[in-house]
Amino acid sequence: MIQVTLLSHTPNPIRSLYMAYRTCYSTLTPQQVATRIEDDRITEAQMRQFIEERLKTGHASPLEQVAFEFGISGVSRAFSHQFVRHRVGISFEQQSQRYVTYKEGEFPYTVPETVKKAGLAARMEALFGDLGVLYEEMVAAGVPAEDARFLLPNATNTNFKITVNFQALLHICDLRLCTRAQWEFRRVAALMRAEVVRAVPELGKYLQPKCGELRMGYCDESLADWEACPIGRVRPHREALFRLYDQYRMGQLAPLRDEDWAAIEEKEPAGSGEPY
C-alpha cells in the first residue's frame, strides 16, 4: 500500500517565504524585516497577503527557499523510474536492490486494479512467485543481489526519503495531478498535497493540476485529451482561449444585440414574483 508522510518542513514557512520576497522588494535589510516580524509591526495576515500578491506575478525563485521532507513507501519501480525524472529542486534517497536482499525470495509488489478487473491477478502473482523462487536460488548459488535483481519486475515495491522545495513540488503537482498522469504517480502527488495542506494550508492550496484556478486555469494538453478529461467541462482548453483572443484582436467578436441589452437591463427574472 502506498504511504506518504510529511517528515518535516522549513520552520515557519510563511515567515521564510515572506522574508525572501520582501528582500527583493524593500530597502530594508533582511535583519530589519526580521525585527519587524518579531515585534509584530508586520503581522501574519500581512505576510500572507503579500505572499499571495507576489505569487500572482509569477515570481517563483523565493519558493525554492521553503522545503518539505517526505517518506514514501509501497510504490513500484514503474513509479520510481518516472519519479526520478524530476531532477531540479528535489533530492532522492531510494531503497537499494543492490544492498537489500529479499529473504526467501519474497519481494513486495503492486498489482494494478486493471489487472485485477481483467481477471489476471492470480496469474501475475503466480509468475512473481516463480520469480521469487528463482531469485532465492540465485542468491543461494552465490549470485550477488546486484545481479539477482535483474530478475525483479517493475512491479517490485521500493521506498524513498526525499527533500523537495516548494517550487519543485508545484511543478510536480502541475504535471502529476493531471488526469493524464499515470495513476500511481497521481496517487503519490495527491498524498503529498494532502500532507502539505494539513501542515501549511496557506501553501498547500496552490498544489493543483496545471489547469487549477490557482495555476494556469486552462488545459494545454491535446484537444482530444481535454475532451476525454473528467474535469474538462469546468476547465477551458487553450484553443478556445486562443480562438477568443483572435476574434477580439481581429474585431470579430459579435456585438451585443438589443435582446442582450434587454436581458442585462431586466429588473426582474421572467416568471419570478420577487426582485433580485
C-alpha positions as CSV (number, residue, x, y, z in Angstrom):
1,M,0.0,0.0,0.0
2,I,1.3,3.4,-0.9
3,Q,2.1,5.6,2.1
4,V,3.3,9.2,2.1
5,T,4.3,11.0,5.3
6,L,5.5,14.6,5.7
7,L,8.5,14.1,7.9
8,S,9.4,17.8,8.4
9,H,9.4,21.2,6.6
10,T,11.0,24.6,6.8
11,P,10.2,26.1,10.2
12,N,7.6,28.8,9.8
13,P,7.4,28.6,6.0
14,I,5.2,31.7,5.7
15,R,7.8,33.8,7.5
16,S,10.7,32.3,5.4
17,L,8.8,33.0,2.2
18,Y,7.8,36.5,3.2
19,M,11.3,37.4,4.0
20,A,12.6,36.0,0.7
21,Y,10.1,38.1,-1.2
22,R,10.4,41.2,0.9
23,T,14.2,41.2,0.5
24,C,13.6,41.6,-3.3
25,Y,11.1,44.4,-2.9
26,S,12.3,46.5,0.1
27,T,15.0,48.9,1.0
28,L,15.0,47.2,4.4
29,T,17.7,44.6,5.2
30,P,16.6,41.1,6.0
31,Q,17.6,41.7,9.6
32,Q,15.3,44.8,9.8
33,V,12.5,42.8,8.2
34,A,13.0,40.0,10.8
35,T,12.9,42.5,13.6
36,R,9.6,44.0,12.4
37,I,8.1,40.5,12.3
38,E,9.3,39.7,15.8
39,D,7.8,42.8,17.3
40,D,4.6,42.4,15.3
41,R,4.9,45.5,13.2
42,I,4.5,43.0,10.3
43,T,1.6,40.7,11.1
44,E,1.0,37.1,10.0
45,A,-2.0,38.4,8.0
46,Q,0.1,41.0,6.2
47,M,2.7,38.4,5.3
48,R,0.1,36.0,3.9
49,Q,-1.4,38.8,1.8
50,F,2.0,40.0,0.5
51,I,2.9,36.4,-0.5
52,E,-0.4,35.9,-2.3
53,E,0.1,39.1,-4.3
54,R,3.7,38.1,-5.3
55,L,2.5,34.6,-6.4
56,K,0.1,36.2,-8.8
57,T,3.1,37.9,-10.6
58,G,4.8,34.5,-11.3
59,H,7.9,35.4,-9.2
60,A,8.9,31.9,-8.3
61,S,12.5,31.9,-7.1
62,P,11.7,32.6,-3.5
63,L,9.6,29.4,-3.4
64,E,12.8,27.5,-3.6
65,Q,13.7,28.6,0.0
66,V,10.8,26.5,1.5
67,A,11.5,22.8,1.6
68,F,9.5,19.7,2.6
69,E,10.8,16.2,3.6
70,F,8.7,13.2,2.8
71,G,8.9,9.5,3.5
72,I,7.3,7.5,0.6
73,S,6.8,3.7,0.7
74,G,5.0,1.0,-1.1
75,V,5.5,2.4,-4.6
76,S,6.5,0.4,-7.6
77,R,9.7,0.6,-9.6
78,A,7.5,1.6,-12.5
79,F,6.6,4.7,-10.5
80,S,10.2,5.3,-9.3
81,H,11.5,5.4,-12.9
82,Q,9.1,8.3,-13.5
83,F,9.7,10.0,-10.2
84,V,13.5,10.4,-10.6
85,R,12.9,12.3,-13.9
86,H,12.2,15.3,-11.7
87,R,15.7,16.5,-11.1
88,V,15.6,20.2,-10.3
89,G,14.8,21.2,-6.7
90,I,14.4,17.7,-5.4
91,S,16.8,15.2,-3.7
92,F,16.2,11.4,-3.6
93,E,17.3,8.5,-1.4
94,Q,15.9,5.2,-2.6
95,Q,15.9,1.7,-1.2
96,S,18.6,-0.2,-3.0
97,Q,18.2,-3.6,-4.7
98,R,22.0,-4.0,-4.6
99,Y,22.4,-3.8,-0.8
100,V,19.0,-5.1,0.1
101,T,18.5,-8.8,-0.4
102,Y,14.9,-10.2,-0.3
103,K,14.8,-13.0,2.2
104,E,13.4,-16.3,0.9
105,G,12.8,-14.7,-2.5
106,E,9.8,-12.8,-1.1
107,F,9.6,-9.3,-2.6
108,P,6.7,-6.8,-2.2
109,Y,4.9,-5.8,-5.4
110,T,1.9,-3.9,-6.8
111,V,-0.8,-5.5,-8.9
112,P,-2.8,-2.7,-10.8
113,E,-6.5,-2.6,-10.5
114,T,-6.9,-3.0,-14.2
115,V,-5.1,-6.4,-14.0
116,K,-7.5,-7.5,-11.2
117,K,-10.5,-6.4,-13.2
118,A,-9.2,-8.3,-16.2
119,G,-9.1,-11.5,-14.0
120,L,-5.4,-11.9,-14.5
121,A,-4.1,-11.0,-11.0
122,A,-3.7,-14.7,-9.9
123,R,-1.5,-15.4,-13.0
124,M,0.5,-12.3,-12.4
125,E,1.1,-13.2,-8.7
126,A,1.9,-16.8,-9.6
127,L,4.6,-15.6,-12.0
128,F,6.0,-13.3,-9.3
129,G,6.1,-16.3,-7.0
130,D,8.1,-18.3,-9.6
131,L,10.5,-15.3,-10.0
132,G,10.9,-15.2,-6.2
133,V,11.9,-18.9,-6.1
134,L,14.5,-18.4,-8.9
135,Y,15.8,-15.2,-7.2
136,E,16.3,-17.2,-3.9
137,E,18.1,-20.0,-5.9
138,M,20.4,-17.4,-7.5
139,V,21.3,-15.8,-4.2
140,A,21.9,-19.3,-2.6
141,A,24.1,-20.2,-5.5
142,G,26.3,-17.2,-4.8
143,V,24.9,-14.8,-7.3
144,P,25.2,-11.3,-5.7
145,A,21.9,-9.4,-5.1
146,E,23.0,-6.7,-7.6
147,D,22.8,-9.4,-10.3
148,A,19.9,-11.4,-9.0
149,R,17.8,-8.2,-9.1
150,F,17.9,-8.3,-12.9
151,L,15.1,-10.8,-12.4
152,L,12.8,-8.5,-10.5
153,P,9.8,-6.8,-12.3
154,N,8.8,-3.2,-12.4
155,A,6.0,-4.1,-10.1
156,T,8.5,-4.6,-7.2
157,N,7.9,-2.1,-4.4
158,T,10.5,0.5,-3.3
159,N,10.8,3.2,-0.7
160,F,12.0,6.9,-0.8
161,K,13.1,9.6,1.5
162,I,13.1,12.9,-0.4
163,T,13.5,16.6,0.2
164,V,11.8,18.9,-2.3
165,N,11.5,22.7,-2.4
166,F,8.1,24.3,-2.9
167,Q,8.7,25.4,-6.4
168,A,9.6,21.9,-7.5
169,L,6.6,20.5,-5.7
170,L,4.3,22.9,-7.5
171,H,5.8,21.7,-10.8
172,I,5.4,18.0,-9.8
173,C,1.7,18.6,-9.0
174,D,1.2,20.7,-12.1
175,L,2.0,17.6,-14.2
176,R,1.2,14.6,-11.9
177,L,-2.2,15.7,-10.6
178,C,-3.4,15.9,-14.2
179,T,-5.8,13.1,-15.0
180,R,-3.5,12.1,-17.9
181,A,-0.7,11.2,-15.4
182,Q,-0.1,7.6,-14.5
183,W,-2.5,6.5,-11.7
184,E,0.2,5.6,-9.2
185,F,2.1,8.9,-9.6
186,R,-1.2,10.8,-9.4
187,R,-1.9,9.0,-6.1
188,V,1.5,9.9,-4.7
189,A,1.2,13.5,-5.8
190,A,-2.3,13.7,-4.2
191,L,-1.0,12.2,-0.9
192,M,1.9,14.7,-0.9
193,R,-0.5,17.5,-1.5
194,A,-2.8,16.3,1.4
195,E,0.2,16.3,3.8
196,V,1.2,19.8,2.9
197,V,-2.4,21.1,3.1
198,R,-2.6,19.7,6.6
199,A,0.7,21.2,7.7
200,V,0.7,24.5,5.8
201,P,-2.8,25.1,4.2
202,E,-1.8,28.6,3.0
203,L,0.7,26.9,0.6
204,G,-0.9,23.6,0.2
205,K,-3.9,25.2,-1.6
206,Y,-1.6,26.1,-4.5
207,L,-0.7,22.4,-5.2
208,Q,-3.1,21.7,-8.1
209,P,-3.0,20.3,-11.6
210,K,-1.8,22.9,-14.0
211,C,-5.4,23.6,-15.1
212,G,-6.3,24.6,-11.5
213,E,-7.7,28.0,-10.8
214,L,-4.6,28.9,-8.8
215,R,-2.2,27.7,-11.5
216,M,-2.7,28.2,-15.3
217,G,-6.5,27.9,-15.1
218,Y,-6.8,26.2,-18.5
219,C,-5.7,22.9,-20.2
220,D,-2.8,22.8,-22.5
221,E,-3.0,19.1,-23.4
222,S,-4.3,18.0,-26.7
223,L,-7.9,18.8,-27.6
224,A,-8.8,15.0,-27.6
225,D,-7.3,14.6,-24.1
226,W,-9.2,17.6,-22.9
227,E,-12.5,16.3,-24.3
228,A,-11.8,12.9,-22.5
229,C,-10.9,14.5,-19.2
230,P,-13.5,14.2,-16.4
231,I,-12.9,17.8,-15.3
232,G,-12.5,19.2,-18.8
233,R,-16.1,20.6,-18.7
234,V,-15.0,23.0,-15.9
235,R,-11.6,24.0,-17.4
236,P,-11.3,25.8,-20.8
237,H,-8.9,24.4,-23.4
238,R,-6.2,26.7,-24.7
239,E,-7.6,26.6,-28.2
240,A,-10.8,28.1,-27.0
241,L,-8.8,30.9,-25.3
242,F,-6.7,31.5,-28.4
243,R,-9.8,31.5,-30.6
244,L,-11.4,34.1,-28.4
245,Y,-8.3,36.2,-28.4
246,D,-8.0,36.1,-32.2
247,Q,-11.6,37.1,-32.5
248,Y,-11.0,40.0,-30.2
249,R,-7.8,41.0,-32.0
250,M,-9.4,41.0,-35.4
251,G,-12.6,42.7,-34.3
252,Q,-14.7,39.6,-35.0
253,L,-16.5,39.4,-31.6
254,A,-20.2,39.5,-32.1
255,P,-21.6,42.8,-30.8
256,L,-24.3,42.8,-28.1
257,R,-27.8,42.6,-29.6
258,D,-30.9,44.5,-28.4
259,E,-32.2,41.4,-26.8
260,D,-28.9,41.0,-24.9
261,W,-29.2,44.5,-23.5
262,A,-32.8,43.8,-22.6
263,A,-31.6,40.8,-20.6
264,I,-28.9,42.8,-19.0
265,E,-31.3,45.6,-18.0
266,E,-34.1,43.3,-16.9
267,K,-35.0,44.2,-13.4
268,E,-37.0,41.0,-12.6
269,P,-36.4,37.5,-13.9
270,A,-39.2,36.1,-16.0
271,G,-41.6,34.1,-14.0
272,S,-40.4,35.4,-10.7
273,G,-42.6,37.3,-8.3
274,E,-39.7,38.6,-6.2
275,P,-37.0,41.1,-7.1
276,Y,-33.3,40.1,-7.3
